């Protein structure tokens, strides 16, 4: 299942998409510890799989919280991935902004 977390406002759209089918196959969930702003939490989903999701208090603040990594890493330009994306061995995380 594809889960979208984030929001849109007058300044643009800010979403993190997590493919929970891919995420469920990950044993380490390194994305949660790779994120310097603690955007991710590890939870049990509706199908009893352990998956990453965006913390509820972070969902309306992605523009602010992810700005440091986006600027540092070129916004996910090919070959320069964000810390959470590069820490995800299954490729389950995508960003849209």
Residue pairs with C-beta under 8 A, 6 or more apart in sequence:
1 19
1 20
1 21
1 45
1 47
2 17
2 18
2 19
2 20
3 17
3 18
3 20
3 53
4 15
4 16
4 17
5 15
5 16
5 17
5 18
5 53
5 54
5 59
5 62
6 13
6 14
6 15
6 16
6 54
6 59
6 62
6 96
7 13
7 14
7 15
7 59
7 60
7 62
8 14
11 63
12 63
12 97
13 96
13 97
14 62
14 63
14 66
14 96
14 97
15 62
15 95
15 96
15 97
16 39
16 54
16 62
16 66
16 93
16 94
16 95
16 96
17 93
17 94
17 95
17 96
18 51
18 52
18 53
18 54
18 92
18 93
19 90
19 91
19 92
20 45
20 47
20 49
20 51
20 92
22 90
22 91
22 92
23 29
23 49
23 51
23 52
23 88
23 90
23 92
23 93
24 45
24 47
24 49
24 50
24 51
25 90
26 88
26 89
26 90
26 92
28 89
29 40
29 42
29 50
29 52
30 87
30 88
30 89
31 40
31 52
31 84
31 85
31 87
31 88
31 93
32 38
32 40
32 41
32 42
32 52
33 87
34 83
34 84
34 86
34 87
35 69
35 83
35 84
36 68
36 69
36 83
37 58
37 65
37 66
37 68
37 69
38 55
38 58
39 54
39 55
39 58
39 62
39 65
39 66
39 84
40 52
40 53
40 54
40 55
40 84
41 52
41 53
41 54
41 55
42 50
42 51
42 52
42 53
43 50
43 51
43 52
43 53
44 50
44 51
45 51
45 53
52 92
52 93
54 62
58 65
62 97
63 97
66 82
66 95
66 97
69 82
69 83
69 84
70 76
70 82
70 95
70 97
73 80
73 81
73 82
73 83
74 80
75 97
76 82
76 85
76 95
82 95
84 93
85 93
85 94
85 95
